[in-house]
Amino acid sequence: MGIKAEEIHLGKWYAENRHVEFEVSARMALFADPIVSAGGEKSTYEIPTYEAIKGVLKSIYWKPTFEWIVDKVRVMNPIKMETRGVKLPKLTGKNDLAYYTYLMDVQYQVLAHFEWNMNRPEFELDRSWEKHYGIFAKSLLRGGRRDVFLGKHECIADVKPCKFGEGKSAFDGSGAIRYGYMYHGISYPDEGYSEESRNNLFLDVSNVTMENGIITLKRPEECLHKLIRKGNVKKFRNLKEDANASV
């Protein structure tokens, strides 16, 4: 099957099932908590955050017409970490030494879907399941529209289609592993789900459990919220500006 036929078949399957399934892998990853990473030192979580996987989806394909919802992540490889020294530039022009702790040799299966962004009524005519799932399939087979990375830009990742749940995971039969409350992501006013969330920028925190290697992620509205600052939905001057911003 040629790549053109494959992308058409994959796009139709995604549109019919209203979700996407793909694999993302990288030599290293860094899923840091932004709350405790401001000082330069960074240490990764053992598992990916909702925001990091959402970033992968947006790097593959995104438009303001819809918003991505991450449903599940399956951890395929054993959890291995490595600490490295990193030179950081200082305002004086000199360098400072910091230590970053990375995850090494990571591979994840992702199950996600998109929902129409009702905060963008100007894009109502662009709401076509077949169109957007088809473009996602095309972009996925070509490695994404933008650089795909896991947490930090030096952690460049590869993406490809897969069947969620297929293959052997290092955590099959491991039972429940509880990670407690973790950084989930940031709720922007543009993707608000209530009147309050459309007028504020929130940091989301959720209680995470991995069951046999599968993490079922909560939706942003199901998380605990911490107000960062007031905000509002960005108003684009015209559709051309919005289209340029989403290329």
Secondary structure as GFF3:
##gff-version 3
##sequence-region A 1 247
A	DSSP	alpha_helix	3	17	.	.	.	ID=ss1
A	DSSP	beta_strand	20	29	.	.	.	ID=ss2
A	DSSP	three_ten_helix	34	36	.	.	.	ID=ss3
A	DSSP	beta_strand	42	43	.	.	.	ID=ss4
A	DSSP	alpha_helix	50	60	.	.	.	ID=ss5
A	DSSP	beta_strand	66	75	.	.	.	ID=ss6
A	DSSP	beta_strand	81	89	.	.	.	ID=ss7
A	DSSP	beta_strand	95	116	.	.	.	ID=ss8
A	DSSP	three_ten_helix	121	126	.	.	.	ID=ss9
A	DSSP	alpha_helix	129	141	.	.	.	ID=ss10
A	DSSP	beta_strand	157	161	.	.	.	ID=ss11
A	DSSP	beta_strand	176	187	.	.	.	ID=ss12
A	DSSP	three_ten_helix	189	191	.	.	.	ID=ss13
A	DSSP	beta_strand	200	211	.	.	.	ID=ss14
A	DSSP	beta_strand	214	216	.	.	.	ID=ss15
A	DSSP	three_ten_helix	220	222	.	.	.	ID=ss16
A	DSSP	beta_strand	224	230	.	.	.	ID=ss17
A	DSSP	alpha_helix	239	245	.	.	.	ID=ss18
###
